[in-house]
Amino acid sequence: MDWFTFSIVVACLLISAFFSASETALTGSSRASMLRLRKGGSTQAGIVTRLLEKRERMIGALLVGNNLANIGASALATGVLTAWFGEVGVLYATGVMSVLVIIFAEVLPKTIAINAPDRISLLVARPMQWVTAILGPILTVIEGIVRVLMRMLGIPLGANQPLLSPTERLRGAVDLMHHEGGVEKQDRDMLGGLLDLKDLDVSDVMVHRTEMVMVNADLPAEELVREVLATEYTRIPLWRDKPENIVGVLHAKDLLRAIRLTGDISKVDAAAIALPPWFVPEMRPLSEQLKAFRRRKTHFALVVDEYGEVEGLVTLEDILEEIVGDISDEHDVVVAGVRAQPDGSVVVDGSVPIRDLNRAMDWNLPDEEATTIAGLVIHEARSIPDRGQSFTFHGFRFRVLRRERNRITALRIVPLPPETQDELQPRRVGRAFSFF
């Protein structure tokens, strides 16, 4: 009889181990992985998905089953040991069952499950579906009691307010997988760039008007063709009277086609073959501009501010580079603008966008208040610094190497060690330091 009782105790411990492993696996499984497997035809993945959709009932079934198994095993063991040793058998039963439950019914199964939650979830999916169905009436009563208690305590029912948005949680998951070695830096940057499109405006990626290549539409045909061919671009804005008055966009293919048809460069009318300019506001989100490019089947647009003044230009390539990184072809003039030095510092052109620098160096400089690295320094310094001035903020030391009039053209950036950042943090209070 005692051996039969001990067999029941062992069976209860195995059942408890099953519920412990199931709890860890199901609560730690990836809903995204299950959805993917479900679309691939996995029946078990579909069951796991349905269990996770009714998480409250699933947790109730796990806890009820686990506690019944543990209590049953402890009660039976206590009865046997009490019959053997008298009242002191209660102490023996408590000690023995505590060790057995903790090791074999809790720690061991949960450790196994936490190392492969998705695989274990698929294995326990169908048994847990049966358990949830069998315990359904009991769970309904328990859920009712819990809901009443929650109302009495003033806890809102069904409130699920995650700390981060779905986009930020996805970004965090990608960063974690990159940190663990599962995702390469290039792939992480591409996914991050795709997620950033809705948060970026056209002004964040446009080519500023000071760097635009434009041609005077009133130039003689020979000189105009020479200037167009001297550039590395295929679309050139044409202006008349003043550079701000853009009258068209000349495509190199249209120009060459016109030269072939006329047979005489002097007879080519560039303004006549130029396409009408397309103006877009600088505050338009990049995601909308990408849709607009696809809808209009064009790759080039001029950017204007709220007063209608031309601020720059944006192309489809500019937007795609935010996703995949720099795109260069055999005709591009490669100007890196970021030069790592042997001493660990980085020399950066002032016009380099902060986002490009972050992507190249895997840094995290803020780009909310400024687009270029020179703009960030001016914003933090609250002035236009002179050559030789240095500032410390955001965990980096910035030294101005060159300044041309009101523009910072080159800086040296030195990442500070963590201990130095901790020392400077209390003194900063949101302001930049100046060292001479």
C-alpha positions, 0 to 999 in steps of 0.5 A: 500500500505504501509503495502504491502511495509513493507511486501516486506521489511520484506521478503528482510530482511529474504532473507538477513538473509538466505544469511548471514547464508549460507555464514557463514555456507558454508565457515565454514563447514568441507570439510572432514565431507562433504566428509564423509557424501557424501560417506555415501550417503548424496545428500546434502553433495555432493551439499555442496562439489560441492559448495566448489569446486567452492568457488569463484562463491559461494561467488559471489552468496552469496554477490550478493543476500545479497546486493540486498536484503539489498539495496532493503529493505533499498530503500523501507523503505526510500521511505515509511518513506520519504512519511510519514515524508518528508526529515527527513524520510531519517534519520529515514530509515537509523537508523531503517534499520541499526538496523534491518539489523545488528541484524536480517540480519547479527548478528543473522543468522551468530551466529546461523550458526557459532554454527552448520556450517555443519548442516546449510550447509546441509539445505541451500545446495539445495537453494544455488545451485539454486541461483548459477545457476540462477545468473550464467550469472551475476556471470560470468561477475563479475568474469571477472571484478574481474580477470582483476582487480587482474591482474592489481594489480599484484595479481596471480590468483588461488594462494593458498599457505597455511602456513602449509603442509597438514600433519601439518594442520591435526596435528593442527586439532587433537591438537585442538580437543584434547584441546577442549576435543573431542579427548583423549590424547592417540588417539592424540598421535597415530595419531601424531605418524602415521604422524611422520613416514615419518619424522623419520629415523630408527636411531631415534627408533633403539636399540643402540648397547650398549644396544643390547643383543648378544651371542657368536656363538662359545660358547658351546651349553649348555652355548649358550642355557642357555644365550639365555633362560636367555634373554627376547627376542626371536631373538638374534644376534650371533657374532663370533670373535668380537661383530661387526661381526654378523653372524646370528640371532637366533630365540628362536623357531628354537632353541627349535625345534632343541633341540627337534629334536636332543634330546641332547642340546650338539648336537645343532649347533646354527650357522647352524639354525640361519637366515642370518642377514638383514642389513638396513641403519640407514638413511632409513625412518621409513615408508619405513622400515615398508613396508620392514618388511611387504614385507620380512615377518620378524620383525628384522633388524640390523642397520648399518651406512654409513661405514657398522658398526653395530649401533644397531637393529630395530624391527617391534615392535619398529616402532609400538610403535612409533604409539601406544606407549609402547607395553609390554608383560608378559616377558618384563622387564619394565624399565620406565626410567621416574619417576615423583617426588612429587615436580613436577620435573621428574627424567629421565634416560639419555638413555630415547628417547626424543620422549618417554619423550614427549609422557609420559609427554605431553612435546614438547622438540625438537628431531631434533638434538638428540635422547635421553634426555642426547644427548639433554643436551650435544647438548645444553651445547656444552660439557659433563657436570659434575655431579651437573651442571644445564642448562636451555633451552626450558622452562625446567631446567636440572640438571645432577644427575649421570655421568658414564665416558662420559655418562649422566645416570640420570637427574632431569628435572623441567618445568619452569613457563611461567613467568620465561621462559619470563625472561630467553628468552632475555638472552638465545640467543640460548645458555644454561645457567649453574648454580652451 
